[in-house]
Amino acid sequence: MDQNRDWIVYQRNDGLWAKKKIDAEIASSVHATQEQAEKSAREILNRGSGKVLVVGLDGKIQSKDTFIQTMTQGLLRARNISS
């Protein structure tokens, strides 16, 4: 079973938004908007724990969401917005 559940969403040089696992070399999907790419990553994490990092063209983290699966409360989400 794959233990790495962390994803990165980033804007490519062509303006499209990509989603990939942190340790992957290539994107698993490409989207027209940031919102679509983030939604795609979050849908995967709805089935377990992990993180979604959103990175801008400047390489800076724009936001970080942490998802934690619990037995009693389901999926909890902690959101950190970088300034």
N, C-alpha and C positions, 0 to 999 in steps of 0.2 A: 504494500500500500504506500502511496506517495505521501510523504510526511510534510513536504513544503506546500503550504496552502497560502503563501503570500503572493500578491499580484501587484504589478506596477502598470499604471495607465499614463501614457505620455503622448505628447504631440510630436508627430514626425515633421521632418523638414518640408514635406509636401502639404502640410496643413491638416492631414488626417490624424485621427487619434487611434492609438494601438493599445492592446491589452496583452500582457505576457506575464508568465511566472517570473519571479525575481531572478531565479537561476537559469532561465532559458536564454538562448541566443537569439531566437526570432519570436516575433509576436504570434500569438495564437489566433488573434482576430484584429481586424482594422475597421474603424467606424468613422462616419462623417462628423460626429460631434463628440465632445468630451462626455456629455451626459450619457450617450449610448454606450461608450466604452466603460464608464463607471458602472452602469447598470449591468452590463454583461459580467463584469468581475464580481459584483455584489450577488448576482444570481447564483454563481458558483459557491460563494461563501454562505449562502442561505442553508447549505447542507452541512456546515461545519465551521470550525474556527479558522481564523487567518486575518491577514491585513490587506488593505488596498491603499497603495500610495499613488497620489496623483502628482506628476512632475511636469512642469512647464518647459517651454523651449529653452529657457535660461538654465535649466538643470536644477532649479530649486523646487523643493517639495511644496506643493500648494495645499495639500491636505493629506491626512492619514486617518483611515478608519480601521478600527480593530473590532473584529467580530469574535465573540466567545460563545461557544455552545455550552449550555448548562442543562442538566437533567430536569430541573424543576421549572425553569423560566423560559426554556427555548433559547432563541438566539438573542444575545445582548450585543449592542453596538456602542462603541465609544468613538467619538469623532474629535479629531484634533485638526484645527485649521492653522496653517502656517501663515505668518504675515510677511 
